[in-house]
Amino acid sequence: MVTLQEKNKVLIQKYFEEYWGKGNEEVVDELCADNFVIDYPMHGLHRGKEAAKKMMVDFKEAFPNISFHAYKFPLIAEGDYVVGRWIGGGRHTGVAFDDLAVGKLDRPNTEKEIYFSGITIFTLNNGKIVHEIGEEQALTALQQLGLVSPPNPGKEIKYDAEDDHI
């Protein structure tokens, strides 16, 4: 018999692969509740399916190659909660971008690259995602975009080819 936790992990894996991995905003209609909330410090709070879809559309228009994937650890589930760690990023080769809590890329195609990791907690109810709240390396991404002062020498966040933090 498949447990609730196993069902929830399968659902979150699909959501993560489609929404964050492929940038497919339409998966929100299938997997998320009508009152879905997505909340990341770098982007702020987005309420509802349409707001979540617009967030991804805007992200893809600014960073056409944006992609995130699971990072080293399996999803962890308990009851209606699923937690996962991820890594990813992309290059700003598209439109100007201002869906950030701090600053904005006020011109298109800056060629600046972001690459960072984070942890997300998903809350599910009746087989639908109702809340996605994450903690990402927002400071790192904002530094990479030149919107916040760079780190002190030797404190830069870098990853090798195997996505190991070096």
C-alpha positions as CSV (number, residue, x, y, z in Angstrom):
1,M,0.0,0.0,0.0
2,V,1.3,3.4,-1.0
3,T,1.6,5.8,2.0
4,L,0.4,9.5,2.1
5,Q,4.1,10.5,2.3
6,E,5.0,8.5,-0.8
7,K,2.1,10.0,-2.8
8,N,3.1,13.5,-1.6
9,K,6.7,13.0,-2.6
10,V,5.7,11.8,-6.1
11,L,3.5,14.9,-6.5
12,I,6.2,17.2,-5.4
13,Q,8.8,15.5,-7.6
14,K,6.6,16.1,-10.6
15,Y,5.9,19.7,-9.6
16,F,9.6,20.4,-9.1
17,E,10.7,18.7,-12.4
18,E,8.0,20.5,-14.4
19,Y,7.7,24.0,-12.7
20,W,11.3,24.6,-11.6
21,G,13.2,22.2,-13.8
22,K,11.4,22.8,-17.2
23,G,9.8,26.2,-16.4
24,N,6.3,24.7,-17.2
25,E,4.0,27.1,-15.4
26,E,0.9,25.2,-16.6
27,V,1.6,22.3,-14.1
28,V,0.4,24.7,-11.4
29,D,-3.2,24.2,-12.6
30,E,-2.8,20.4,-12.2
31,L,-0.9,20.1,-8.9
32,C,-1.7,23.2,-6.9
33,A,-4.8,24.3,-4.9
34,D,-6.8,27.3,-5.9
35,N,-5.5,29.2,-2.8
36,F,-1.8,28.2,-3.6
37,V,0.8,30.5,-2.1
38,I,4.5,30.6,-3.2
39,D,6.9,32.5,-1.0
40,Y,10.6,33.0,-1.5
41,P,12.6,35.8,0.1
42,M,14.2,36.9,-3.2
43,H,10.7,37.2,-4.9
44,G,8.3,37.8,-2.1
45,L,4.8,36.4,-1.6
46,H,2.7,35.4,-4.6
47,R,-0.9,34.4,-3.9
48,G,-2.9,32.2,-6.2
49,K,-2.3,30.0,-9.2
50,E,-2.2,32.9,-11.7
51,A,0.4,34.8,-9.6
52,A,2.6,31.7,-9.4
53,K,2.3,31.1,-13.1
54,K,3.2,34.8,-13.8
55,M,6.2,34.5,-11.6
56,M,7.6,31.7,-13.7
57,V,6.7,33.3,-17.0
58,D,8.5,36.5,-15.9
59,F,11.5,34.5,-14.7
60,K,11.8,32.7,-18.0
61,E,11.4,35.9,-20.1
62,A,14.4,37.3,-18.2
63,F,16.4,34.1,-17.7
64,P,15.4,31.8,-20.7
65,N,17.7,29.0,-19.5
66,I,16.6,29.1,-15.9
67,S,16.5,25.7,-14.3
68,F,16.6,24.1,-10.9
69,H,16.9,20.5,-9.8
70,A,17.1,18.4,-6.7
71,Y,20.4,18.6,-4.9
72,K,22.0,15.5,-3.5
73,F,19.4,14.6,-0.9
74,P,16.1,12.8,-1.2
75,L,12.8,14.5,-0.6
76,I,11.7,14.1,3.1
77,A,8.0,13.8,3.9
78,E,6.0,13.8,7.0
79,G,2.2,13.9,6.9
80,D,1.2,16.8,4.6
81,Y,4.7,18.3,4.4
82,V,7.5,17.6,2.0
83,V,11.0,19.2,2.2
84,G,13.6,19.2,-0.6
85,R,16.9,20.8,-1.2
86,W,17.7,22.2,-4.7
87,I,20.3,24.0,-6.8
88,G,20.1,25.9,-10.1
89,G,20.2,29.2,-11.9
90,G,20.5,30.7,-15.3
91,R,21.9,33.6,-17.3
92,H,20.0,36.9,-17.8
93,T,19.8,37.1,-21.6
94,G,16.2,38.2,-21.8
95,V,14.0,41.2,-20.8
96,A,14.6,43.6,-17.9
97,F,13.6,41.9,-14.6
98,D,12.1,43.5,-11.4
99,D,10.5,40.6,-9.5
100,L,13.1,40.9,-6.8
101,A,12.7,42.1,-3.2
102,V,15.9,44.1,-3.6
103,G,16.9,46.0,-6.8
104,K,16.1,45.2,-10.4
105,L,17.8,44.4,-13.6
106,D,16.6,47.6,-15.4
107,R,18.0,46.7,-18.8
108,P,17.7,43.5,-20.9
109,N,20.4,41.0,-21.6
110,T,23.0,41.8,-18.9
111,E,24.6,38.4,-19.3
112,K,24.8,38.1,-15.5
113,E,24.6,34.5,-14.2
114,I,23.0,33.4,-11.0
115,Y,23.7,30.0,-9.5
116,F,22.5,29.2,-6.0
117,S,20.8,26.6,-3.8
118,G,18.0,26.5,-1.3
119,I,15.5,24.4,0.7
120,T,11.8,24.4,0.2
121,I,9.0,23.2,2.4
122,F,5.7,22.2,0.6
123,T,2.4,21.9,2.4
124,L,-0.2,19.7,0.8
125,N,-3.9,19.2,1.4
126,N,-6.1,16.6,-0.3
127,G,-3.4,15.9,-2.9
128,K,-2.8,19.5,-3.9
129,I,0.0,21.9,-3.0
130,V,-1.3,24.7,-0.9
131,H,1.9,26.4,0.2
132,E,5.5,26.5,-1.1
133,I,7.9,28.4,1.2
134,G,11.6,28.4,0.5
135,E,14.8,29.7,1.9
136,E,17.3,30.3,-0.9
137,Q,20.7,31.8,-1.1
138,A,19.1,35.1,-2.1
139,L,22.1,37.1,-0.9
140,T,24.4,35.1,-3.2
141,A,22.1,35.5,-6.2
142,L,21.7,39.3,-5.6
143,Q,25.5,39.6,-5.3
144,Q,25.9,37.7,-8.6
145,L,23.5,40.1,-10.2
146,G,25.4,43.1,-8.9
147,L,22.4,44.3,-6.9
148,V,24.1,43.9,-3.5
149,S,27.7,44.4,-2.6
150,P,29.9,41.4,-3.4
151,P,31.1,39.1,-0.7
152,N,34.5,39.6,1.0
153,P,37.3,37.9,-0.9
154,G,37.3,34.2,-0.3
155,K,33.7,34.1,0.8
156,E,32.2,33.7,-2.6
157,I,29.7,30.8,-3.1
158,K,30.9,28.4,-5.8
159,Y,30.0,25.0,-7.0
160,D,32.1,22.4,-9.0
161,A,30.8,20.3,-11.9
162,E,29.2,17.8,-9.5
163,D,27.3,20.6,-7.7
164,D,29.5,20.3,-4.7
165,H,29.9,23.5,-2.7
166,I,33.6,24.4,-2.9
